[in-house]
Structure formats: structure tokens, C-alpha cells
Amino acid sequence: MNAFPRPSNRANVLRMDNSSLPPGLPRLFDERSEPDFRSVFGLLVRRSTRVDVALTRLRLSALDLHAEEAAHVERIRLLLAEVNAVSLDVEAYAVLRDPARSASLTMLARQLGQGVIEVRAAPLAGWSPDFTVFGRRDGARAVLLGFHWLQRPFPHQGPALASLHGPREAALASQRFDQAWARAHDIRPAILGILQRAREAGARARHEAAIALRPQGISAAGPLRPQP
């Protein structure tokens, strides 16, 4: 039995006013539920202006958030417990070379540069499970707990459980997020630097590949004329 109504009811399930959140919260769902975690996350982002995300670590390869979903979001705070610059560098380069996945990372870089997304690291903190608080200027409205993986399918065959909670639980989660955020340090410039290096490396690789594919005797200025 699905934890949420059928897809035809999606538009009514997650409107971000307290009275229209589904009755009987919290709701538990898994990777087989319809809508699944990706759909629920996207719908909640659409109805929010403030989003606070607490992740154990950032998986750039699993990013799949569309620009239209975040069109009304004024602020995203991303809190990370583990940050590995080498892994992020490798992931960023691989994702930017994949046309099917590069759009989400490009949007991330743009919003980081604009200051819409703030990123802090809290290596001495810890939380379980990962969670995201969705809200508006007047406060938190919902909190989503569980394994944060936005791409389909999930990377393992076992159950991937998550739960959706309403305003009261969201207020508690928001308070705990603020406490961890205050103790964390800003790493937005470092993340921006990683993405910039990946873009530059990708541009160089594309340029070198284009040169390698040119027929012999053809330069960027045109065919070489034989010497008399």
C-alpha cells in the first residue's frame, strides 16, 4: 500500500499551507512509493522560499534539481558533515562532461555565485538521518527525513526509507539546524572554486578533442597550402 495518494493527487498533497498538508502525518514511504522521494522533494521545493538541507556528505553525481523547481526559492542553506575536496573535484568534472546531468550542476554553480545557496561544513557535528526543512518567510512548514538521493533509480536494492512531517516537527528540525549552522564554517568559496576548475578542465578537454578530430593539414585558420 502506498504511503501517499496516487499521482493524480500530487498537486493537493504538498501545498505549503498548514491546513492542506496531508492528514495523518508523519508519512513513511520508500523507493517504490508513488510519489517517491525525488517527487516529494521537488514538490516541496516548488512551494518553498527557504530550504535548509543537512547532508552527511554532498554527492554531486546525485544532483537532479531543475531550475523551475527552485524558481521561487530565495535561500538554500546546505550543511555538510563530511567534505572531501578531491572527491568533489572528480565528481564535478565527471558530471559536467555528461550532458544529461550537467544542467543541475550548472544551476548549483550559478546560485552559489549569486549567494542564493550558502554552504557550511560542520565536521565536528553530526546528525542522523539527513533531513531537509522546507518553509517560507513566516517559518518552517515541513521536514523530510531519510536517505537524500535525487536521481533514479536508488543505488542499492534494499529499502530506502523516508518520512514527511508537518509544521510542529519542522519547527524542531529548523531549530536544531540553526544550532548546527551557527557552529559551522563557510565553504562556499571553496565549492565555487572546485566547480570553476571543473568547468575550465572540461573546456580544455573539449578543445583538445576538437583539435584531435580535425583532419591532418587542417588548422583553426583553414587548410594549409602546400609550399611551392
Residue, then its C-alpha position, 0 to 999 in steps of 0.5 A: m500500500n502506498a504511503f501517499p495518494r496516487p499521482s493524480n493527487r500530487a498537486n493537493v498533497l504538498r501545498m505549503d499551507n498548514s491546513s492542506l498538508p496531508p492528514g495523518l502525518p508523519r508519512l513513511f514511504d520508500e523507493r517504490s512509493e508513488p510519489d517517491f522521494r525525488s517527487v516529494f522533494g521537488l514538490l516541496v521545493r516548488r512551494s518553498t522560499r527557504v530550504d535548509v538541507a543537512l547532508t552527511r556528505l554532498r554527492l554531486s553525481a546525485l544532483d537532479l534539481h531543475a531550475e523551475e523547481a527552485a524558481h521561487v526559492e530565495r535561500i538554500r542553506l546546505l550543511l555538510a558533515e563530511v567534505n572531501a575536496v578531491s572527491l568533489d573535484v572528480e565528481a564535478y568534472a565527471v558530471l559536467r562532461d555528461p550532458a544529461r546531468s550537467a544542467s543541475l550542476t550548472m544551476l548549483a554553480r550559478q546560485l552559489g555565485q549569486g549567494v542564493i545557496e550558502v554552504r557550511a561544513a560542520p565536521l565536528a557535528g553530526w546528525s542522523p538521518d539527513f533531513t531537509v526543512f522546507g518553509r517560507r518567510d513566516g517559518a518552517r512548514a515541513v521536514l523530510l527525513g531519510f536517505h537524500w538521493l535525487q536521481r533514479p533509480f536508488p543505488h542499492q536494492g534494499p529499502a530506502l526509507a523516508s518520512l514527511h512531517g508537518p509544521r510542529e516537527a519542522a519547527l524542531a528540525s529548523q531549530r536544531f539546524d540553526q544550532a548546527w549552522a551557527r557552529a559551522h564554517d563557510i565553504r562556499p568559496a571553496i565549492l565555487g572554486i572546485l566547480q570553476r576548475a571543473r568547468e575550465a578542465g572540461a573546456r580544455a578537454r573539449h578543445e583538445a578533442a576538437i583539435a584531435l578530430r580535425p583532419q591532418g593539414i587542417s588548422a583553426a585558420g583553414p587548410l594549409r597550402p602546400q609550399p611551392 
